[in-house]
Every structure is written in C-alpha cells, then in structure tokens.
Amino acid sequence: MAQPAALPYRRYAGWAVAGAVALALAGGATAVALRGTPVEIVPVQAAPLVRTLQFSARVATVSRVDVGSTVTGRVAQVAAAEGAQVREGDLLVLLETAELQAALDQAIAAQQQAASRLAGLRSSGRSAAQAQLAQTQATLQTATAQLERARQLVAQGFYSPAQLDEARRAADVARAQQQGAQAQAEANADQGTDIAQAQAQLALAQAATAAARARLAQAQVRAPADARVLQRSVEPGQIVQPGKALLSLALAGPTQLVAQVDERFLEQLQPGQPAAVVADAFPGQRFAARVLSLAPAVNAQRGAIEVKLALAQQVPEFLREDMTLSVEVETARRDRALVLPLAVVRGAGPAADTASVLVVQDGRAQERRVRLGLRSLDAAEVLEGLAEGEAVLAGAAVQPGDRVRPRTAPGAGAAPSAPARSPDAGAALTNAMGR
C-alpha cells in the first residue's frame, strides 16, 4: 500500500524541475536581450581606392582594305601568301596578258601611223603644196597676159571675138587652179585644217594607246601601300571579275584595340586613361595600353559605344588581327580616401550620391546618412557623414533601434586595397556589366 502513495510526489517534483528550467531559460534570454545582438563592425579607414572597368576587345589595324581586279581575266600567278608582309607596289596577283598586249601593240601602230601622216603634211606635203601654188600662180599670170593681148588684137581686128572668149576661159581656169593651190598651201600651214585634222587623229591614237596600256597594267594587282596579307581568296587559273575581293590587307600603321562597351559606363571613360591588356590565348603576357578615343555615336542596336585603345609599348609579336583580348581600364583613382565596403552601405543605387549606414549609439543601431564619392565593384568613398576611425555595423538583419553588441569583424583592421586584376577579365566583365 505504501508504493501507490508515492506517485503524486514524483509528478509534482518533475513539474518543479521543468519550471526551474523554464525560468532559467527566460532569464538567459532576458540577459541576452539586455546585452544586445552580437553584430560585426567595420571601421572607416583611409586608403587608396581605384576603380576599374573590364571588357573584351579585339586587335585591329588603322586601315583594312580588300583588293581586287578592275578587269575580267584568268589568273596567271598569285605572288602573295597569307601572313606575308608586302611593300607598296609589290605584285600580288597577275592575270593573263596576251590579249591585252595585242591590243596595246595595235594601238601603238595606229599612233605611229597618225604621227607619220602629220609629219608628212608638215614636210613633203607642205613643200608640194607650195610648189603647186607657185606653178598655178605662173599659169595665172600667163593666162592673164594672153587675155590682155587678145583684147588688143580683137580691137585691132586681128582676132575674132571667139578667140577672145577662149583666152578669157583660159584665164578663169588658171585663176581657179591658183585659188585651189592657195587653199591647199594654207591647209598645210601650222594652223591649217589638214594639220589640225592630222593632229586630232594623232591625239586620238595616243589616247587609245594610253587606254590599252592602262588595261594592261590593270592585269597586275599591286599592293596600294605597305601592308600584311590577312586573307587570300584567289588561286592560279581562276576567272576573276571586277568587284570581287581577291586579297584582304591590313595596311601598315599603329595597331589599335577596338571594343564595344555598354553605354552605361560611358561616363567613366575618357581618352588617356591607362589600361592593362591580356590576350585570351596568351594569359601570362600582359601589356599596357591607353584609351585613344570614344566613338561620337552609340550603336543603337547593341546599346554600346566603340572604344579604341592604343598600345603604350611595342606591339607584342604574338598579336594577330581580330585576336580577342581582355582589357581593364583604370577609370578613377584616389590616393587617399575614406573607404567603406559596399556591403555595409544601404540604399546605394548605381547613380545615388547619398546612402545610409548603421552606427552604434548608446548600445543601439542608429541610421546615419552619408554622401558617397568614387565607387568600385566592392568599395565606396565616403565624402560626408563619417570620420576616420568610426565604426559601421555590418549586420544585414539589424534594423535601426535594435540593441546591439558590436564586435570587430575578422580582418577589419586591414586597410582596403586596390582591386586585384583578375586573370580572366572577360569573366569579370560579365559581373561588372551585368551581361
């Protein structure tokens, strides 16, 4: 009978223990609430701050041209190979020239014939005309004298009127012959019509010769300037026509880098900014460049602006036309600035000049407005609102008015450093530009 009487005592004892545990937990929670939530703090420190912009680019020469033939013909020889360096005037492609050479020979023969005719008119032709003129003048004088004598004899009754008419006709014929010889002599003069006609025929023949010689020269496709052959699209025996590109040349000149950069970052870029470049195919060989120019217009379809960069050193031997590069441009620098991580700044939009941070005041989190300056991908310059040495709360879940217990974040005592350049700037571009 004694064992059943002990049961209620054990039940009450268990409840007492549970109540004591609950009171202890409640007291611990109250103590934690009174002491505040542990929150890491980040001190405001002065340090250098560098902002960079990373994007992809390609190698491009100042001028790139396609050359071809201006006449139709069959290719006899291709004298340039891809990658070859050529000088201005070097033969690149030669077409068959037999027909063109024959046309030139024919034009030269016609020119020589016209020149000979002109020379004949100026020498023997002119002499013959002068001799003919002298002869007709003598004949005219004789006929005129006979006509005058016939008039006298008719008046004296020795000649009949018929004989006077015959003498008059002879004088008229002689006068006509003299006028014709005079006209011929004038035509053979330096300003005469025959000479002018012969000169025109000679000029026409000379023009035909020049045209034939030009067509023959067009059968030789030559380099327009010092260049490097990028692409060859022709082989011997091929029929080519005007307008078809046979070779693609990169004209000699300074090598440039061309990039299409999102227009959102236009404000950050300006000529003269330094840049570090690395070829995707040669990631271990970094070289320097600078921003040369910005396009005056934005590509509406791509929402990007063309940026050209010039090399700041001798062109590396491994660079090739259209090679893909990764570029990192230093767009701004502060040698000494009050720097905060962007992670502790609240409401700092891409174009916002002001934001807020949480600081500790009387054991509670208090919001403070700050004015921001230069920003990089992970840090921001504080212009107003904080002083060097002040601490900012880093807890994202903390709200203004919460009681907090600050503690220094690991590594917070180290000064912020300039952003390290990634070996894969193309990947960084995706993060930086949101693409």
C-alpha positions as CSV (number, residue, x, y, z in Angstrom):
1,M,0.0,0.0,0.0
2,A,3.0,2.4,0.5
3,Q,4.1,2.4,-3.2
4,P,0.9,4.0,-4.7
5,A,1.1,6.9,-2.2
6,A,4.5,8.0,-3.6
7,L,3.3,8.6,-7.2
8,P,1.8,12.1,-6.7
9,Y,5.0,13.3,-5.1
10,R,7.1,12.3,-8.1
11,R,4.8,14.1,-10.5
12,Y,5.0,17.4,-8.5
13,A,8.7,17.1,-8.3
14,G,9.0,16.8,-12.1
15,W,6.9,19.9,-12.6
16,A,9.1,21.8,-10.3
17,V,12.2,20.9,-12.2
18,A,10.6,21.9,-15.5
19,G,9.5,25.2,-14.1
20,A,13.0,25.9,-12.8
21,V,14.5,25.2,-16.3
22,A,11.9,27.5,-18.0
23,L,12.7,30.3,-15.6
24,A,16.4,29.8,-16.2
25,L,16.0,30.0,-20.0
26,A,13.7,33.0,-19.7
27,G,16.3,34.7,-17.5
28,G,19.1,33.9,-20.1
29,A,17.0,35.3,-23.0
30,T,16.3,38.4,-21.0
31,A,20.0,38.8,-20.3
32,V,20.9,38.4,-24.0
33,A,18.2,41.0,-24.9
34,L,19.6,43.4,-22.4
35,R,23.1,42.9,-23.7
36,G,22.1,43.2,-27.4
37,T,22.6,41.1,-30.6
38,P,26.2,40.5,-31.5
39,V,27.0,42.4,-34.7
40,E,30.3,42.8,-36.5
41,I,31.6,46.3,-37.1
42,V,33.8,47.7,-39.8
43,P,36.0,50.7,-39.1
44,V,36.1,53.6,-41.5
45,Q,39.7,53.8,-42.7
46,A,41.7,56.0,-45.1
47,A,43.2,54.0,-48.0
48,P,43.8,54.2,-51.8
49,L,40.8,53.5,-53.9
50,V,41.0,52.5,-57.6
51,R,38.0,52.0,-59.9
52,T,38.5,49.8,-63.0
53,L,36.3,48.8,-65.9
54,Q,36.8,45.4,-67.6
55,F,35.6,44.5,-71.1
56,S,36.6,42.5,-74.1
57,A,38.3,43.9,-77.2
58,R,39.9,42.8,-80.5
59,V,43.0,43.7,-82.3
60,A,42.5,46.0,-85.4
61,T,44.8,48.0,-87.6
62,V,44.0,51.6,-88.5
63,S,43.1,50.6,-92.1
64,R,42.0,47.3,-93.6
65,V,41.2,47.0,-97.3
66,D,40.2,44.4,-99.8
67,V,41.9,44.5,-103.1
68,G,40.7,43.0,-106.4
69,S,41.0,43.3,-110.2
70,T,39.4,46.0,-112.2
71,V,39.3,43.9,-115.4
72,T,38.0,40.4,-116.1
73,G,40.6,37.8,-116.8
74,R,42.2,34.5,-115.8
75,V,44.7,34.4,-113.0
76,A,48.2,33.5,-114.2
77,Q,50.1,34.0,-110.9
78,V,49.4,34.7,-107.2
79,A,52.6,36.2,-105.7
80,A,51.4,36.8,-102.1
81,A,50.7,34.3,-99.4
82,E,48.6,34.8,-96.3
83,G,50.6,36.4,-93.5
84,A,53.2,37.9,-95.9
85,Q,54.5,41.4,-95.5
86,V,54.3,43.4,-98.7
87,R,55.6,46.8,-99.8
88,E,53.8,49.4,-101.7
89,G,53.8,48.5,-105.4
90,D,54.6,44.8,-104.9
91,L,52.9,42.4,-107.3
92,L,50.1,40.5,-105.6
93,V,48.1,38.9,-108.5
94,L,48.9,38.7,-112.2
95,L,46.3,38.0,-114.9
96,E,46.9,36.6,-118.4
97,T,48.0,39.5,-120.6
98,A,48.3,38.1,-124.2
99,E,45.1,39.7,-125.5
100,L,45.7,43.0,-123.6
101,Q,49.3,43.1,-125.0
102,A,48.0,42.6,-128.6
103,A,45.5,45.5,-128.1
104,L,48.4,47.7,-126.9
105,D,50.5,46.8,-129.9
106,Q,47.6,47.6,-132.3
107,A,47.1,51.0,-130.6
108,I,50.8,51.8,-130.8
109,A,50.8,51.0,-134.6
110,A,47.8,53.3,-135.1
111,Q,49.6,56.1,-133.2
112,Q,52.7,55.7,-135.3
113,Q,50.7,55.9,-138.5
114,A,48.9,59.1,-137.4
115,A,52.3,60.6,-136.4
116,S,53.8,59.8,-139.8
117,R,50.9,61.4,-141.6
118,L,51.2,64.6,-139.6
119,A,55.0,64.6,-140.2
120,G,54.4,64.1,-143.9
121,L,52.0,67.0,-144.0
122,R,54.4,69.2,-142.3
123,S,57.4,68.3,-144.6
124,S,56.8,66.9,-148.1
125,G,53.1,67.8,-148.2
126,R,53.8,71.4,-147.4
127,S,56.6,71.6,-150.0
128,A,54.3,70.0,-152.7
129,A,51.6,72.5,-151.8
130,Q,54.0,75.4,-152.1
131,A,55.3,74.2,-155.4
132,Q,51.8,73.7,-156.8
133,L,50.8,77.2,-155.6
134,A,53.9,78.7,-157.4
135,Q,53.0,76.8,-160.6
136,T,49.4,77.9,-160.6
137,Q,50.4,81.5,-160.0
138,A,52.7,81.4,-163.0
139,T,50.0,79.8,-165.1
140,L,47.5,82.5,-164.0
141,Q,50.0,85.3,-164.9
142,T,50.5,83.8,-168.4
143,A,46.7,83.4,-169.0
144,T,46.1,86.9,-167.8
145,A,48.7,88.3,-170.2
146,Q,47.3,86.3,-173.1
147,L,43.8,87.6,-172.3
148,E,45.0,91.2,-172.3
149,R,46.8,90.6,-175.7
150,A,43.7,89.0,-177.1
151,R,41.6,92.1,-176.2
152,Q,44.1,94.3,-178.0
153,L,44.2,92.1,-181.1
154,V,40.4,92.0,-181.3
155,A,40.3,95.7,-181.0
156,Q,42.8,96.0,-183.9
157,G,40.7,93.4,-185.9
158,F,43.3,90.7,-185.9
159,Y,41.4,88.3,-183.6
160,S,37.9,87.2,-183.8
161,P,35.6,87.5,-180.7
162,A,35.7,83.7,-180.4
163,Q,39.4,83.8,-179.8
164,L,38.9,86.5,-177.1
165,D,36.3,84.2,-175.3
166,E,38.8,81.3,-175.4
167,A,41.5,83.4,-173.8
168,R,39.1,84.6,-171.1
169,R,38.2,80.9,-170.3
170,A,41.8,80.0,-170.0
171,A,42.4,82.9,-167.6
172,D,39.4,81.8,-165.5
173,V,40.7,78.2,-165.3
174,A,44.2,79.4,-164.3
175,R,42.7,81.6,-161.6
176,A,40.6,78.7,-160.1
177,Q,43.7,76.5,-160.1
178,Q,45.7,79.2,-158.3
179,Q,42.9,79.6,-155.7
180,G,42.9,75.8,-155.1
181,A,46.6,75.7,-154.7
182,Q,46.5,78.7,-152.3
183,A,43.8,76.9,-150.2
184,Q,45.9,73.7,-150.1
185,A,49.0,75.6,-149.0
186,E,47.1,77.3,-146.3
187,A,45.7,73.9,-145.1
188,N,49.2,72.6,-144.8
189,A,50.3,75.5,-142.7
190,D,50.7,75.1,-138.9
191,Q,47.2,76.5,-138.3
192,G,45.7,74.8,-141.4
193,T,42.8,72.4,-141.4
194,D,44.8,69.4,-142.7
195,I,47.4,69.9,-140.0
196,A,44.6,70.3,-137.4
197,Q,42.9,67.1,-138.6
198,A,46.1,65.2,-138.5
199,Q,46.9,66.4,-135.1
200,A,43.4,65.4,-133.8
201,Q,43.9,61.9,-135.3
202,L,47.3,61.6,-133.6
203,A,45.8,62.7,-130.3
204,L,43.1,60.1,-130.7
205,A,45.6,57.4,-131.4
206,Q,47.7,58.5,-128.4
207,A,44.6,58.2,-126.1
208,A,43.8,54.8,-127.4
209,T,47.4,53.7,-126.7
210,A,47.2,55.1,-123.2
211,A,43.9,53.2,-122.6
212,A,45.4,50.0,-123.9
213,R,48.5,50.4,-121.7
214,A,46.3,51.1,-118.6
215,R,44.2,48.0,-119.3
216,L,47.4,46.0,-119.5
217,A,48.6,47.5,-116.2
218,Q,45.3,46.6,-114.6
219,A,46.2,42.9,-115.2
220,Q,48.7,43.4,-112.4
221,V,47.1,43.8,-109.0
222,R,49.7,45.5,-106.8
223,A,49.8,46.5,-103.1
224,P,48.4,50.0,-102.5
225,A,50.7,50.5,-99.5
226,D,52.9,48.7,-97.1
227,A,50.7,46.0,-95.6
228,R,50.3,42.5,-94.3
229,V,48.2,39.9,-96.2
230,L,45.3,38.8,-93.9
231,Q,43.3,36.6,-96.3
232,R,43.9,35.1,-99.8
233,S,40.8,34.2,-101.8
234,V,42.2,33.5,-105.3
235,E,44.3,30.8,-107.0
236,P,46.0,30.5,-110.4
237,G,43.6,29.6,-113.2
238,Q,40.6,31.2,-111.6
239,I,38.5,33.6,-113.6
240,V,38.1,36.9,-111.7
241,Q,35.8,39.8,-112.3
242,P,35.7,43.4,-111.1
243,G,34.2,43.9,-107.7
244,K,35.4,40.6,-106.2
245,A,37.9,40.8,-103.4
246,L,41.0,38.7,-104.0
247,L,43.1,39.6,-101.0
248,S,42.4,41.3,-97.7
249,L,45.2,43.6,-96.4
250,A,46.0,45.2,-93.1
251,L,47.7,48.4,-94.1
252,A,50.8,49.3,-92.1
253,G,50.1,51.6,-89.2
254,P,49.7,51.7,-85.5
255,T,47.9,48.7,-84.0
256,Q,44.7,49.6,-82.2
257,L,42.4,47.7,-79.9
258,V,38.7,48.1,-80.6
259,A,36.0,47.3,-78.0
260,Q,32.2,47.7,-77.7
261,V,31.5,48.9,-74.2
262,D,28.0,49.1,-72.6
263,E,26.8,52.8,-72.9
264,R,26.0,52.7,-69.1
265,F,29.7,53.1,-68.5
266,L,30.3,55.9,-70.9
267,E,30.6,58.5,-68.1
268,Q,33.6,56.6,-66.7
269,L,35.7,56.5,-69.9
270,Q,37.8,59.3,-71.3
271,P,40.8,59.4,-73.6
272,G,44.2,58.9,-72.0
273,Q,43.2,56.5,-69.3
274,P,45.7,53.7,-68.7
275,A,44.7,50.1,-69.3
276,A,46.1,46.6,-68.8
277,V,45.6,44.1,-71.6
278,V,45.9,40.4,-71.8
279,A,45.3,38.2,-74.8
280,D,43.0,35.3,-74.1
281,A,45.4,33.0,-76.0
282,F,48.4,34.2,-74.0
283,P,47.1,34.9,-70.5
284,G,50.6,35.1,-69.0
285,Q,51.8,38.0,-71.2
286,R,50.2,41.2,-70.0
287,F,50.9,44.5,-71.8
288,A,49.9,48.2,-71.4
289,A,47.6,50.4,-73.4
290,R,45.7,53.6,-73.1
291,V,42.2,54.8,-74.2
292,L,42.7,56.6,-77.5
293,S,39.2,57.7,-78.5
294,L,35.5,57.2,-77.9
295,A,33.0,57.0,-80.9
296,P,30.9,60.1,-81.3
297,A,27.7,58.0,-81.5
298,V,26.2,55.0,-79.7
299,N,25.3,51.8,-81.5
300,A,21.5,51.8,-81.1
301,Q,21.1,48.1,-81.8
302,R,23.7,47.0,-79.3
303,G,23.4,49.8,-76.8
304,A,27.2,50.1,-76.8
305,I,29.9,52.6,-77.7
306,E,33.0,51.9,-79.7
307,V,36.2,52.5,-77.7
308,K,39.7,52.5,-79.3
309,L,42.8,51.9,-77.4
310,A,46.5,52.5,-78.5
311,L,49.4,50.4,-77.3
312,A,51.7,52.1,-74.9
313,Q,54.7,49.9,-75.9
314,Q,56.0,48.0,-78.9
315,V,53.4,45.7,-80.4
316,P,53.9,42.1,-79.0
317,E,54.8,39.6,-81.7
318,F,52.0,37.2,-80.8
319,L,49.2,39.8,-81.5
320,R,47.2,38.9,-84.6
321,E,44.4,40.7,-86.4
322,D,41.0,40.2,-84.8
323,M,42.5,38.4,-81.8
324,T,40.3,38.5,-78.7
325,L,41.7,40.5,-75.7
326,S,40.6,41.3,-72.2
327,V,41.1,44.9,-71.1
328,E,41.0,46.5,-67.7
329,V,40.9,50.3,-67.8
330,E,41.6,52.4,-64.7
331,T,38.8,54.9,-64.8
332,A,39.4,56.7,-61.5
333,R,41.9,56.7,-58.6
334,R,42.0,58.2,-55.1
335,D,45.4,58.1,-53.4
336,R,43.8,58.6,-50.0
337,A,40.1,58.3,-49.3
338,L,37.7,57.2,-46.5
339,V,36.7,53.8,-47.7
340,L,33.8,51.5,-46.8
341,P,32.8,48.2,-48.2
342,L,29.6,48.5,-50.3
343,A,28.2,45.6,-48.3
344,V,27.7,47.8,-45.3
345,V,26.1,50.7,-47.2
346,R,22.3,50.8,-47.5
347,G,20.3,52.2,-50.4
348,A,23.4,53.0,-52.6
349,G,21.9,52.7,-56.1
350,P,24.2,52.9,-59.1
351,A,23.5,56.6,-59.6
352,A,22.8,57.6,-56.0
353,D,25.0,60.1,-54.4
354,T,23.7,59.5,-50.8
355,A,23.0,56.4,-48.8
356,S,22.8,55.3,-45.2
357,V,24.8,53.2,-42.8
358,L,24.2,51.9,-39.3
359,V,26.4,53.1,-36.4
360,V,26.3,52.2,-32.7
361,Q,25.0,54.9,-30.3
362,D,24.1,54.1,-26.7
363,G,24.1,50.4,-27.4
364,R,21.6,50.6,-30.2
365,A,21.8,50.7,-34.0
366,Q,21.3,54.2,-35.4
367,E,20.9,55.2,-39.0
368,R,23.2,57.9,-40.4
369,R,23.1,59.5,-43.9
370,V,26.4,59.6,-45.8
371,R,27.4,61.2,-49.1
372,L,29.4,58.9,-51.4
373,G,32.0,59.6,-54.0
374,L,34.1,57.2,-56.1
375,R,32.8,53.7,-56.1
376,S,34.4,50.4,-57.3
377,L,32.7,47.0,-57.5
378,D,33.1,46.4,-53.8
379,A,34.0,49.6,-52.1
380,A,32.9,53.3,-51.9
381,E,34.4,56.6,-50.9
382,V,32.7,58.4,-48.1
383,L,32.7,62.2,-48.6
384,E,30.5,63.3,-45.7
385,G,28.7,61.7,-42.7
386,L,31.6,59.7,-41.2
387,A,35.0,60.3,-39.8
388,E,38.1,58.2,-39.9
389,G,38.1,55.6,-37.1
390,E,34.3,55.5,-36.7
391,A,32.7,52.0,-36.9
392,V,29.8,50.9,-39.1
393,L,27.6,47.9,-38.4
394,A,27.9,45.1,-40.9
395,G,24.9,43.0,-40.0
396,A,22.3,43.0,-42.8
397,A,19.5,41.8,-40.5
398,V,19.9,44.6,-37.9
399,Q,17.3,47.4,-38.1
400,P,17.6,51.0,-36.7
401,G,16.8,51.0,-32.9
402,D,17.9,47.4,-32.3
403,R,20.1,46.9,-29.3
404,V,23.4,45.5,-30.5
405,R,26.6,44.3,-29.1
406,P,29.4,45.3,-31.6
407,R,32.4,43.1,-32.2
408,T,35.2,43.7,-34.7
409,A,34.9,41.7,-37.9
410,P,37.8,39.4,-38.8
411,G,40.3,41.3,-41.0
412,A,38.6,44.6,-40.5
413,G,41.7,46.2,-39.2
414,A,43.5,45.8,-42.6
415,A,43.3,48.8,-44.9
416,P,41.3,48.2,-48.1
417,S,43.5,47.7,-51.2
418,A,43.1,48.4,-54.8
419,P,41.0,45.7,-56.6
420,A,43.2,42.9,-57.9
421,R,43.2,42.3,-61.6
422,S,41.6,39.0,-62.5
423,P,43.5,36.8,-64.9
424,D,40.2,36.4,-66.7
425,A,39.0,39.9,-67.4
426,G,36.3,38.6,-69.7
427,A,34.6,36.8,-66.8
428,A,34.9,39.9,-64.6
429,L,33.3,41.8,-67.5
430,T,30.1,39.7,-67.1
431,N,29.9,40.6,-63.4
432,A,30.8,44.3,-63.9
433,M,28.4,45.0,-66.8
434,G,25.6,42.6,-65.9
435,R,25.8,40.8,-69.2
